[in-house]
Amino acid sequence: MAKVLHRQIGPLTGAVPVDKIACALGVSEVRQEALDGCEGILLTDRTRSVGKILVNSGRGAQAARFGIAHELGHFLLERHVLGLAGTFTCSLTDMRETRIARLHERQEVEANTFAIGLLVPDDQLAPYLKEQPDIRSAMELRAKLDISLEAATRCLVDRHEEPIAAVWTVDGKIRYAVRCDKFPWLTRKKGDLISSLTRTASALAKGSSGITSMSEVPAAAWTSADIPELFEQVRVGHNGHALTLLWATLPDTDEEAGDAD
């Protein structure tokens, strides 16, 4: 649906005007206010004839833009089941949802997927997908499209051809992680301390902010999968926060091995 919208809108330069798009599609009001315990609310009727969107302004303009796009996804995806009193109320966890399981979780995944697709048009993303995975690409995408670094990173992970994953940590503990389908499962989960074998642990120990190069680390630092190589890059931010980008080299499949022979 996001792709269809962009074909109708035509080429854009810079940030996608998500509030104007929402209003053009039947949302009568888009508001931003400081909310406590809630990131976004969509008020609409069963037929989606009209809607109103309220998003949290407390986490900054970029997060608010994502919230608008997320709630617009609920509005346009008519099979999404409304909550009480014709509303969708979305938490910060919902805005990060990547699992596809129960109905609510599936709806949040779909709304997040739509939001990313709307805020990051294919033609503006394409140049970054031709480059080797790099946190700097996500930072450039963030500045170009006025989205959060988190959203830009997740977009690269979802659409890059290389097997990559991203991990967000604070004080050496995992906040959450995303990976593409080709990337192996990560050994550690939310709340776990990262391994001392990781470049992230070394960078945090130094206490200086900045971005490291992409360098090889033992695969066991992040996964129990048997893979030939694993590379890691980390951006150390403020107050113990860090973003880690992982890039795996996968074993040759039997088919690839046969082609080589």
Protein Blocks (a to p, Z undefined) as FASTA:
>chain_A
ZZmmmmmnopcehjddfklmmmmnopabdcddddehiabdcdddfkopaccddddfknoj
klmmmmmmmmmmmmmmmmbccdehhiacddfklmmgcbdcbfklmmmmmmmmmmmmmmmc
fklmmmmmmpccdfklmmmmmmmnopafklmmmmmmmmpmbdcdddddeehiafbdcddf
klccdfbdghiacdfkbmklmmmmnopacddddddddfklmpccdcfbdcddddddeehi
acddddddddddfklmmmmZZ
